[in-house]
Amino acid sequence: MASSTDKPLDHRYRDEHPIRTLAYLFHEDRRRLAFAVAVFTVKHSPIWLLPLITASIIDTVVQHQPVSRLWISTGVILFILLINYPLHVLYVRLLYGSVRRMGTDLRSALCTRMQQLSIGYHSRVSAGVLQAKVVRDVETVEQMVQQTAETGLGAITVLTGGLVIIAFRTPEFVPVFVVVVPVAALLVSRLRARLRTHNEHFRHEVETLSSRVTEMTRLIPVTRAHGLEGKALRRMDGTLRRLLTTGNRLDLLNGRFGSLAWVVLNVVGVLVLAGAALVSYYGVWGVTAGDVVMLSAFLTTLTNSTTTLMGLAPVITKGLESVRSVGEVLQAPELEDNEGKEVVTAVRGAVTFRSVGHTYDGGQLRPAVHDFTLTVATGETVALVGASGAGKSTVLNLVIGFIRPTTGQLLLDGTDMNTLDLRTYRRFVSVVPQESILFDGTVRDNVAYGMDDADEDSVRAALRDANALEFVEKLPQGLETLVGERGARLSGGQRQRLAIARALIRNPKVLVLDEATSALDTRSEALVQQALARLLHGRTTFVVAHRLSTVRGADRIVVMGDGEILEVGTHDELLRRGGAYTALHSGQVA
């Protein structure tokens, strides 16, 4: 991965202020950003130069100065207006390009980190939360930088340019503006702040409506089946009426406060205009008619700029909080520990558990698995059975390498797995889960996922062995048929057979089957069982199954309870013993 993507991962988000983090993220583009600020200052100059040039034109007319001054003033303003377009395009390319690159690098860093974090972390943090960080939080950071740059820079340049011009033309009015502008801006901001509570209330009502609509659409089959359409609509009408009342109240308040803010600004503007006019009328300080117009124009412009700067506070606060949110993932300490460990280049498939135990993080008192001792020969099929919570899934996670033993040793071909780079080991492992995981791509893409060198013959052979080729060939585009998100266009049995084909094409040495047939009907289960029989051949296999009928053919069955081994043997041996397995079997037969 490129260094620009790796660098955000190396940054210490936890102990840094988010602004320092932002500075770090934009470090490579600092020259572009400095140039963008310079370009913006020039292209935005008409806003604060117009009052000055207007004053010059008025003075030329009133004082009958040479008409050449009129043409010079007009030429200057036309020039700076015309160059605004190319400069604005350049500014957008410089600033927005840097912001988009930062967002892309940040998203890439987040995705990289998610692939590095342990399965334990992913089991605790929901996929929705992580998705929101990658999509919404990074977008919020981008919007904060863009809005702050666009609006904040505009306000700062206008304030700076305006005050410099006032100090140059009419320095006596600088104290007036230094006092009046912030006071007027503060009054306007206070008026706007009064609306915040009502805006929040309206937002909550909109969120409630969204929730009600989702609920209503989900319940439509139940509603229609029981003739409850009227009740559903009455419930929705109540929500809509509350939204209407809240919206009308908000609109009225917006109108009142908007009008009041306009009155405040214009009253202050009229007072300053009258004061400046009196000073000019009596010839005090040499203030001209053009200066009066300029001062009046600057009052509104500078007050609006100050109000704008004060209004950026919520945007900046929200953006910095998103920086912190992203940092939670980028600096999460629960990384899978593979650095410096031995690379696995070949696997035979012999797995040995020596008094293995595992306790999950989070203050759990009891270990999920303890004193688990078992030797599995190459090519042997071992089934794990037992009640829910017996520790079966923990054993599978240990075999896959999602977790490491907290006590004891787990050996692969005689080598302690704690010394191995588990990423390289998993190239020789295939997993068929209870719910097959397919992505929105073609049948070919899903079967050959991660196998870029797989040709069509290999894909077809895997599908044939998985009892899937017959139904795939009947699909509209065959191998090129899109399966839909999570394989929505296929039945459960079809999805599971594609998952088996994906496992077959990898030619694994270690195979893990986690309740691979529990969600299927009888016919689909029979087809999947035939495919699994081919898949198991010659591979070390660990099977977890709730239906004991599916594990009868295993070389050995391990009965678990409370994280430990209760019995080990074949199906017939365990039934003859009359122990825990017999109890499980009798319960299912009954």
C-alpha positions as CSV (number, residue, x, y, z in Angstrom):
1,M,0.0,0.0,0.0
2,A,1.2,3.5,-0.8
3,S,2.9,5.5,1.9
4,S,0.3,8.2,1.7
5,T,-2.2,5.6,2.9
6,D,0.0,4.1,5.6
7,K,1.0,7.4,7.2
8,P,-2.3,8.2,8.9
9,L,-2.0,4.8,10.6
10,D,1.3,5.8,12.2
11,H,-0.1,9.0,13.6
12,R,-0.8,9.1,17.4
13,Y,-4.5,10.1,17.3
14,R,-5.2,9.5,20.9
15,D,-2.9,12.0,22.5
16,E,-3.3,14.7,19.9
17,H,-5.8,17.6,19.5
18,P,-7.9,16.9,16.4
19,I,-6.6,20.1,14.8
20,R,-3.1,18.8,15.1
21,T,-4.3,15.5,13.5
22,L,-5.8,17.5,10.6
23,A,-2.6,19.3,10.2
24,Y,-0.8,16.0,10.0
25,L,-3.3,14.6,7.4
26,F,-2.8,17.7,5.2
27,H,1.0,17.8,5.7
28,E,1.8,16.6,2.2
29,D,-0.5,19.1,0.6
30,R,0.6,22.1,2.7
31,R,2.1,24.0,-0.2
32,R,-1.0,23.5,-2.3
33,L,-3.2,24.7,0.5
34,A,-1.0,27.8,1.0
35,F,-1.3,28.5,-2.7
36,A,-5.1,27.9,-2.5
37,V,-5.4,30.5,0.3
38,A,-3.4,33.1,-1.8
39,V,-5.6,32.4,-4.8
40,F,-8.8,32.7,-2.7
41,T,-7.6,36.1,-1.2
42,V,-7.2,37.5,-4.7
43,K,-10.3,36.1,-6.2
44,H,-12.4,37.1,-3.2
45,S,-11.0,40.7,-3.2
46,P,-14.0,42.3,-5.1
47,I,-16.1,41.8,-2.0
48,W,-14.0,44.2,0.1
49,L,-12.7,46.3,-2.8
50,L,-16.1,47.2,-4.2
51,P,-17.0,49.7,-1.4
52,L,-13.6,51.4,-1.9
53,I,-14.0,51.7,-5.6
54,T,-17.6,52.8,-5.3
55,A,-16.5,55.6,-2.9
56,S,-13.8,56.6,-5.5
57,I,-16.5,56.8,-8.3
58,I,-18.9,58.8,-6.1
59,D,-16.1,61.3,-5.1
60,T,-15.1,61.7,-8.7
61,V,-18.7,62.6,-9.6
62,V,-19.5,64.8,-6.6
63,Q,-16.1,66.7,-6.6
64,H,-16.0,66.9,-10.4
65,Q,-12.5,65.3,-10.5
66,P,-11.0,64.3,-13.8
67,V,-13.2,61.7,-15.7
68,S,-10.1,59.6,-16.2
69,R,-10.3,58.5,-12.5
70,L,-13.8,57.2,-13.3
71,W,-12.4,55.0,-16.1
72,I,-9.5,53.8,-14.0
73,S,-11.8,52.8,-11.1
74,T,-14.2,51.1,-13.5
75,G,-11.3,49.3,-15.3
76,V,-9.9,48.0,-12.0
77,I,-13.2,46.6,-10.8
78,L,-14.0,45.0,-14.1
79,F,-10.5,43.4,-14.2
80,I,-10.8,41.8,-10.7
81,L,-14.3,40.7,-11.5
82,L,-13.3,39.0,-14.8
83,I,-10.3,37.1,-13.3
84,N,-12.6,35.7,-10.6
85,Y,-13.7,32.8,-12.8
86,P,-10.2,31.3,-13.7
87,L,-9.0,31.9,-10.1
88,H,-12.0,30.2,-8.6
89,V,-11.5,27.1,-10.8
90,L,-7.8,27.0,-9.8
91,Y,-8.8,27.4,-6.1
92,V,-11.3,24.5,-6.3
93,R,-8.7,22.3,-7.9
94,L,-6.2,23.1,-5.2
95,L,-8.3,23.0,-2.1
96,Y,-11.0,20.5,-3.0
97,G,-8.4,18.2,-4.6
98,S,-6.4,18.2,-1.4
99,V,-9.5,17.6,0.7
100,R,-10.7,14.7,-1.5
101,R,-7.2,13.1,-1.4
102,M,-7.2,13.4,2.4
103,G,-10.6,11.8,2.6
104,T,-9.6,8.9,0.3
105,D,-6.4,8.3,2.3
106,L,-8.3,8.4,5.5
107,R,-10.9,5.9,4.2
108,S,-8.1,3.6,2.9
109,A,-6.4,3.8,6.3
110,L,-9.6,2.9,8.0
111,C,-10.2,-0.1,5.7
112,T,-6.6,-1.2,6.2
113,R,-7.0,-1.0,10.0
114,M,-10.2,-3.0,9.9
115,Q,-8.5,-5.8,8.1
116,Q,-5.8,-5.8,10.8
117,L,-8.0,-5.6,13.9
118,S,-8.8,-8.9,15.7
119,I,-12.0,-10.8,15.2
120,G,-12.7,-10.1,18.9
121,Y,-12.8,-6.4,18.1
122,H,-15.2,-6.9,15.2
123,S,-17.5,-9.1,17.3
124,R,-17.9,-6.2,19.8
125,V,-18.1,-3.3,17.4
126,S,-21.0,-3.4,15.0
127,A,-20.5,-3.3,11.3
128,G,-22.9,-0.3,11.1
129,V,-20.7,1.7,13.5
130,L,-17.6,1.0,11.4
131,Q,-19.4,1.8,8.2
132,A,-20.6,5.1,9.6
133,K,-17.0,6.0,10.4
134,V,-15.7,5.2,6.9
135,V,-18.6,6.9,5.1
136,R,-20.2,9.6,7.3
137,D,-17.4,10.6,9.7
138,V,-14.9,11.1,6.9
139,E,-17.5,13.0,4.8
140,T,-18.1,15.2,7.9
141,V,-14.4,16.0,8.1
142,E,-14.3,16.8,4.4
143,Q,-17.3,19.1,4.7
144,M,-15.9,20.8,7.7
145,V,-12.6,21.6,5.9
146,Q,-14.4,22.7,2.7
147,Q,-17.0,24.9,4.5
148,T,-14.5,26.4,6.9
149,A,-12.1,27.2,4.1
150,E,-14.8,28.6,1.8
151,T,-16.9,30.5,4.3
152,G,-14.2,31.2,7.0
153,L,-11.6,32.4,4.5
154,G,-14.2,34.6,2.9
155,A,-15.2,36.2,6.2
156,I,-11.6,36.6,7.3
157,T,-10.4,38.2,4.1
158,V,-13.4,40.6,4.1
159,L,-12.8,41.5,7.7
160,T,-9.1,42.1,7.2
161,G,-9.5,43.9,3.9
162,G,-12.3,46.1,5.1
163,L,-10.6,47.1,8.3
164,V,-7.4,47.9,6.5
165,I,-9.2,50.1,4.0
166,I,-11.1,51.9,6.8
167,A,-7.9,52.5,8.6
168,F,-6.4,53.9,5.4
169,R,-9.3,56.0,4.3
170,T,-11.0,57.0,7.5
171,P,-8.9,55.9,10.5
172,E,-11.1,57.8,12.9
173,F,-13.9,55.2,12.3
174,V,-11.8,52.2,13.1
175,P,-12.8,52.2,16.9
176,V,-16.4,52.5,15.9
177,F,-16.3,49.4,13.7
178,V,-14.1,47.5,16.2
179,V,-16.9,47.9,18.8
180,V,-20.1,48.1,16.7
181,V,-19.4,45.1,14.3
182,P,-18.8,42.5,17.0
183,V,-21.8,43.7,19.1
184,A,-24.1,43.6,16.1
185,A,-22.8,40.1,15.1
186,L,-23.3,38.9,18.7
187,L,-26.9,40.1,18.8
188,V,-27.6,38.3,15.5
189,S,-25.9,35.1,16.7
190,R,-27.9,35.2,20.0
191,L,-31.1,35.5,18.0
192,R,-30.1,32.5,15.9
193,A,-29.1,30.4,18.9
194,R,-32.6,30.8,20.3
195,L,-33.8,28.7,17.4
196,R,-31.5,25.8,18.1
197,T,-33.9,24.0,20.5
198,H,-36.8,24.3,18.1
199,N,-34.6,23.0,15.2
200,E,-33.5,20.0,17.3
201,H,-37.2,19.3,18.2
202,F,-38.1,19.4,14.5
203,R,-35.2,17.1,13.6
204,H,-36.4,14.5,16.3
205,E,-39.9,14.6,14.8
206,V,-38.4,13.9,11.3
207,E,-36.4,11.0,12.7
208,T,-39.5,9.7,14.4
209,L,-41.3,9.9,11.0
210,S,-38.5,8.0,9.3
211,S,-38.7,5.3,11.9
212,R,-42.5,5.1,11.6
213,V,-42.2,4.8,7.8
214,T,-39.6,2.0,8.1
215,E,-41.8,0.2,10.6
216,M,-44.9,0.6,8.5
217,T,-43.3,-0.7,5.3
218,R,-41.8,-3.7,7.2
219,L,-45.2,-4.5,8.7
220,I,-47.2,-4.2,5.4
221,P,-47.6,-8.0,4.9
222,V,-48.9,-8.4,8.5
223,T,-51.1,-5.3,8.2
224,R,-52.6,-6.4,4.9
225,A,-53.0,-10.0,6.1
226,H,-55.1,-8.9,9.1
227,G,-57.0,-6.0,7.6
228,L,-55.3,-3.4,9.8
229,E,-54.6,-0.8,7.1
230,G,-56.8,1.8,8.8
231,K,-55.0,1.4,12.2
232,A,-51.6,1.7,10.5
233,L,-52.7,4.9,8.7
234,R,-54.2,6.4,11.9
235,R,-50.9,5.8,13.7
236,M,-49.0,7.4,10.8
237,D,-51.4,10.3,10.7
238,G,-50.7,11.1,14.3
239,T,-46.9,11.3,13.6
240,L,-47.6,13.5,10.5
241,R,-49.8,15.9,12.5
242,R,-47.1,16.3,15.1
243,L,-44.6,17.0,12.4
244,L,-46.9,19.6,10.8
245,T,-47.4,21.4,14.1
246,T,-43.7,21.4,14.9
247,G,-42.8,22.6,11.3
248,N,-45.4,25.4,11.4
249,R,-44.1,26.6,14.8
250,L,-40.5,26.5,13.5
251,D,-41.3,28.4,10.3
252,L,-43.1,31.1,12.4
253,L,-40.1,31.4,14.7
254,N,-37.7,31.5,11.8
255,G,-39.7,34.3,10.3
256,R,-39.8,36.3,13.5
257,F,-36.1,35.9,14.3
258,G,-35.1,36.5,10.7
259,S,-37.0,39.7,10.6
260,L,-35.7,40.8,14.0
261,A,-32.1,40.1,12.9
262,W,-32.7,42.1,9.7
263,V,-34.1,45.0,11.7
264,V,-31.2,45.0,14.2
265,L,-28.6,45.0,11.4
266,N,-30.3,47.7,9.4
267,V,-31.0,50.0,12.4
268,V,-27.3,49.8,13.3
269,G,-26.5,50.5,9.7
270,V,-28.7,53.5,9.5
271,L,-27.2,54.9,12.7
272,V,-23.7,54.5,11.4
273,L,-24.8,56.0,8.1
274,A,-26.3,59.0,9.8
275,G,-23.3,59.5,12.0
276,A,-20.9,59.3,9.0
277,A,-23.2,61.7,7.0
278,L,-23.2,64.2,9.9
279,V,-19.4,64.0,10.1
280,S,-19.1,64.6,6.4
281,Y,-21.7,67.4,6.4
282,Y,-19.9,69.4,9.0
283,G,-16.5,68.8,7.3
284,V,-15.1,66.9,10.3
285,W,-12.0,64.7,9.7
286,G,-12.2,65.4,5.9
287,V,-14.8,62.6,5.4
288,T,-16.2,62.7,1.8
289,A,-19.5,61.6,0.4
290,G,-17.8,58.5,-1.0
291,D,-16.5,57.6,2.4
292,V,-20.0,57.8,3.9
293,V,-21.3,55.3,1.3
294,M,-18.2,53.1,1.8
295,L,-18.6,53.0,5.6
296,S,-22.3,52.2,5.3
297,A,-21.5,49.3,2.9
298,F,-18.7,48.0,5.1
299,L,-20.9,47.9,8.2
300,T,-23.2,45.3,6.7
301,T,-20.4,43.4,5.0
302,L,-18.2,43.2,8.1
303,T,-21.1,42.4,10.4
304,N,-22.2,39.5,8.2
305,S,-18.6,38.2,8.0
306,T,-18.3,38.2,11.8
307,T,-21.7,36.5,12.2
308,T,-20.5,33.9,9.6
309,L,-17.4,33.2,11.6
310,M,-19.4,32.7,14.8
311,G,-21.8,30.4,12.9
312,L,-19.0,28.1,11.9
313,A,-18.5,26.9,15.5
314,P,-21.1,24.0,15.2
315,V,-19.6,22.8,11.9
316,I,-16.1,22.8,13.3
317,T,-17.1,21.1,16.5
318,K,-18.9,18.4,14.6
319,G,-16.0,17.9,12.2
320,L,-13.4,17.6,15.0
321,E,-15.6,15.1,16.8
322,S,-15.6,13.0,13.6
323,V,-11.8,13.2,13.6
324,R,-11.8,11.8,17.1
325,S,-14.3,9.1,16.0
326,V,-12.1,8.0,13.1
327,G,-9.1,8.0,15.5
328,E,-10.8,5.4,17.7
329,V,-10.5,2.9,14.9
330,L,-7.1,3.9,13.7
331,Q,-5.6,3.7,17.1
332,A,-7.5,0.7,18.4
333,P,-4.9,-1.6,20.0
334,E,-6.5,-5.0,19.3
335,L,-4.4,-5.9,16.2
336,E,-3.9,-9.5,15.2
337,D,-0.3,-10.1,16.2
338,N,1.6,-11.4,13.1
339,E,4.6,-9.2,12.8
340,G,7.9,-11.0,12.7
341,K,6.3,-14.4,12.9
342,E,7.2,-17.4,10.7
343,V,5.6,-17.4,7.2
344,V,3.7,-20.6,6.4
345,T,4.6,-22.0,3.0
346,A,3.1,-25.5,3.2
347,V,0.5,-27.3,5.4
348,R,0.0,-31.0,5.9
349,G,-3.0,-30.5,8.2
350,A,-2.0,-32.2,11.5
351,V,-3.5,-30.2,14.4
352,T,-2.7,-30.9,18.1
353,F,-4.4,-29.3,21.1
354,R,-2.3,-29.5,24.3
355,S,-4.4,-28.4,27.3
356,V,-5.6,-25.4,25.3
357,G,-7.7,-22.8,27.0
358,H,-9.1,-19.4,25.9
359,T,-10.8,-16.6,27.9
360,Y,-12.3,-13.7,26.0
361,D,-11.6,-10.1,26.9
362,G,-14.2,-8.1,28.7
363,G,-14.0,-9.4,32.3
364,Q,-15.5,-12.9,31.6
365,L,-14.8,-15.0,34.6
366,R,-15.1,-18.5,33.0
367,P,-12.9,-19.5,30.1
368,A,-14.8,-20.3,27.0
369,V,-12.6,-23.4,26.5
370,H,-10.3,-25.0,29.1
371,D,-8.0,-28.0,29.2
372,F,-8.8,-29.0,25.6
373,T,-6.5,-31.8,24.6
374,L,-7.0,-33.5,21.2
375,T,-4.7,-34.8,18.4
376,V,-6.1,-34.6,14.9
377,A,-4.3,-36.5,12.2
378,T,-3.8,-35.3,8.6
379,G,-7.0,-35.9,6.6
380,E,-9.1,-36.8,9.6
381,T,-12.7,-35.4,10.0
382,V,-13.6,-34.4,13.6
383,A,-17.1,-33.3,14.5
384,L,-17.8,-31.0,17.5
385,V,-21.2,-31.4,19.2
386,G,-22.8,-30.1,22.3
387,A,-25.3,-27.6,23.7
388,S,-25.1,-23.9,22.9
389,G,-22.3,-22.3,24.9
390,A,-20.3,-25.5,25.1
391,G,-17.3,-23.9,23.4
392,K,-17.5,-25.4,19.9
393,S,-17.3,-22.0,18.0
394,T,-14.3,-21.0,20.2
395,V,-12.4,-24.2,19.1
396,L,-13.2,-23.4,15.4
397,N,-11.9,-19.8,15.9
398,L,-8.7,-21.3,17.4
399,V,-8.3,-23.6,14.4
400,I,-8.9,-20.7,11.9
401,G,-6.5,-18.5,13.9
402,F,-9.0,-15.8,14.7
403,I,-8.0,-16.1,18.3
404,R,-4.9,-17.5,20.0
405,P,-4.8,-19.8,23.1
406,T,-4.5,-17.9,26.4
407,T,-3.3,-21.2,28.0
408,G,-1.7,-24.3,26.6
409,Q,-0.4,-24.9,23.1
410,L,-2.0,-25.4,19.7
411,L,0.3,-27.0,17.2
412,L,0.1,-27.1,13.4
413,D,2.2,-29.9,11.9
414,G,4.2,-29.9,15.1
415,T,4.8,-26.1,15.2
416,D,3.3,-23.9,17.9
417,M,0.8,-21.6,16.1
418,N,1.7,-18.7,18.3
419,T,5.0,-18.5,16.3
420,L,3.2,-18.5,12.9
421,D,2.0,-15.6,10.7
422,L,-1.6,-16.6,10.7
423,R,-2.4,-14.6,7.5
424,T,-0.1,-16.9,5.5
425,Y,-1.5,-20.0,7.3
426,R,-5.1,-19.1,6.3
427,R,-4.2,-19.4,2.6
428,F,-4.4,-23.2,3.2
429,V,-7.8,-22.9,5.1
430,S,-11.3,-22.8,3.8
431,V,-14.4,-22.0,5.9
432,V,-18.0,-22.8,5.0
433,P,-20.2,-20.9,7.5
434,Q,-23.8,-21.5,8.5
435,E,-24.9,-18.5,6.4
436,S,-23.0,-18.3,3.2
437,I,-21.4,-14.9,2.7
438,L,-21.7,-13.7,-0.9
439,F,-21.2,-10.2,-2.3
440,D,-23.0,-8.4,-5.1
441,G,-21.1,-9.7,-8.1
442,T,-21.3,-12.5,-10.6
443,V,-21.3,-16.3,-9.8
444,R,-17.8,-16.5,-11.2
445,D,-16.5,-13.6,-9.0
446,N,-18.0,-15.2,-5.9
447,V,-16.6,-18.7,-6.5
448,A,-13.1,-17.5,-7.6
449,Y,-12.9,-14.8,-4.9
450,G,-9.2,-14.3,-4.0
451,M,-8.1,-16.7,-6.8
452,D,-7.2,-14.3,-9.6
453,D,-5.5,-17.1,-11.6
454,A,-8.6,-19.4,-11.6
455,D,-9.7,-20.2,-15.2
456,E,-13.2,-21.1,-16.3
457,D,-12.5,-24.8,-16.2
458,S,-11.4,-24.6,-12.6
459,V,-14.6,-22.6,-11.7
460,R,-16.8,-25.1,-13.5
461,A,-15.1,-28.1,-11.8
462,A,-15.6,-26.5,-8.4
463,L,-19.3,-25.8,-9.2
464,R,-19.7,-29.4,-10.5
465,D,-18.2,-30.9,-7.3
466,A,-20.4,-28.6,-5.2
467,N,-23.6,-29.8,-7.0
468,A,-24.0,-26.3,-8.2
469,L,-23.2,-26.4,-11.9
470,E,-26.6,-27.6,-13.0
471,F,-28.5,-24.6,-11.5
472,V,-25.8,-22.1,-12.5
473,E,-26.1,-23.1,-16.1
474,K,-29.9,-22.5,-16.0
475,L,-29.3,-18.9,-14.7
476,P,-29.9,-16.1,-17.3
477,Q,-26.2,-15.3,-17.8
478,G,-24.7,-18.5,-16.4
479,L,-21.4,-17.8,-14.7
480,E,-21.9,-14.0,-15.4
481,T,-25.2,-13.8,-13.5
482,L,-25.3,-11.2,-10.7
483,V,-26.2,-12.9,-7.5
484,G,-27.4,-9.7,-5.7
485,E,-26.4,-8.3,-2.4
486,R,-25.7,-11.2,0.0
487,G,-26.8,-13.5,-2.7
488,A,-30.4,-12.3,-2.5
489,R,-31.3,-13.7,-6.0
490,L,-30.5,-17.3,-5.0
491,S,-32.1,-19.8,-2.6
492,G,-30.4,-20.8,0.7
493,G,-29.3,-24.1,-0.8
494,Q,-27.9,-22.5,-3.9
495,R,-26.0,-19.9,-1.8
496,Q,-24.5,-22.7,0.3
497,R,-23.4,-24.7,-2.7
498,L,-21.6,-21.6,-4.1
499,A,-19.9,-21.3,-0.7
500,I,-18.7,-24.9,-1.0
501,A,-17.5,-24.3,-4.6
502,R,-15.5,-21.3,-3.3
503,A,-13.9,-23.6,-0.7
504,L,-13.2,-26.4,-3.2
505,I,-11.5,-24.1,-5.7
506,R,-9.0,-23.1,-3.1
507,N,-8.0,-26.8,-2.5
508,P,-7.6,-26.2,1.2
509,K,-5.6,-28.5,3.6
510,V,-7.7,-27.5,6.6
511,L,-11.5,-27.2,6.3
512,V,-13.9,-25.7,8.8
513,L,-17.6,-26.3,8.5
514,D,-19.7,-24.3,10.9
515,E,-23.4,-25.5,10.9
516,A,-23.1,-25.6,7.1
517,T,-26.5,-27.3,6.6
518,S,-28.6,-26.2,9.6
519,A,-30.6,-23.6,7.7
520,L,-31.5,-25.8,4.7
521,D,-34.6,-27.8,3.8
522,T,-34.3,-31.6,3.4
523,R,-33.7,-31.6,-0.4
524,S,-31.1,-28.8,-0.3
525,E,-29.4,-30.5,2.6
526,A,-29.1,-33.7,0.7
527,L,-27.4,-31.9,-2.3
528,V,-25.1,-30.0,0.1
529,Q,-24.2,-33.1,2.0
530,Q,-23.2,-34.8,-1.3
531,A,-21.0,-31.8,-2.1
532,L,-19.5,-31.8,1.4
533,A,-18.6,-35.5,1.1
534,R,-16.4,-34.5,-2.0
535,L,-15.0,-31.5,-0.2
536,L,-13.9,-33.5,2.9
537,H,-12.0,-36.1,1.0
538,G,-8.2,-35.9,1.9
539,R,-8.5,-32.8,4.0
540,T,-8.3,-32.2,7.8
541,T,-11.8,-31.2,8.6
542,F,-13.5,-29.7,11.7
543,V,-17.3,-29.8,11.7
544,V,-19.7,-28.2,14.0
545,A,-23.3,-29.4,13.6
546,H,-26.5,-29.1,15.5
547,R,-28.1,-32.0,13.7
548,L,-26.3,-35.1,14.8
549,S,-27.4,-36.9,11.6
550,T,-25.0,-34.8,9.7
551,V,-21.9,-35.9,11.7
552,R,-22.5,-39.7,11.8
553,G,-19.8,-40.3,9.2
554,A,-17.1,-38.3,11.0
555,D,-13.9,-40.2,12.0
556,R,-14.4,-38.9,15.5
557,I,-17.0,-37.0,17.4
558,V,-16.0,-34.7,20.2
559,V,-18.8,-34.0,22.7
560,M,-18.3,-30.7,24.6
561,G,-19.9,-29.2,27.6
562,D,-19.0,-26.0,29.6
563,G,-15.8,-25.5,27.5
564,E,-14.3,-29.0,28.0
565,I,-14.3,-32.4,26.3
566,L,-16.9,-34.8,27.8
567,E,-16.6,-37.7,25.3
568,V,-14.6,-38.7,22.2
569,G,-15.5,-41.5,19.8
570,T,-17.3,-42.6,16.7
571,H,-21.1,-42.4,16.4
572,D,-21.6,-46.1,17.2
573,E,-19.0,-46.0,20.1
574,L,-20.6,-43.1,21.8
575,L,-24.1,-44.5,21.5
576,R,-22.9,-47.7,23.1
577,R,-21.5,-45.8,26.1
578,G,-24.8,-44.3,26.9
579,G,-23.3,-40.9,28.0
580,A,-23.7,-37.3,27.0
581,Y,-23.8,-38.1,23.2
582,T,-26.6,-40.6,23.8
583,A,-28.6,-38.0,25.7
584,L,-28.2,-35.5,22.8
585,H,-29.1,-38.1,20.3
586,S,-32.2,-39.3,22.2
587,G,-33.4,-35.7,22.5
588,Q,-33.2,-35.2,18.7
589,V,-34.8,-38.5,17.9
590,A,-37.6,-37.7,20.3
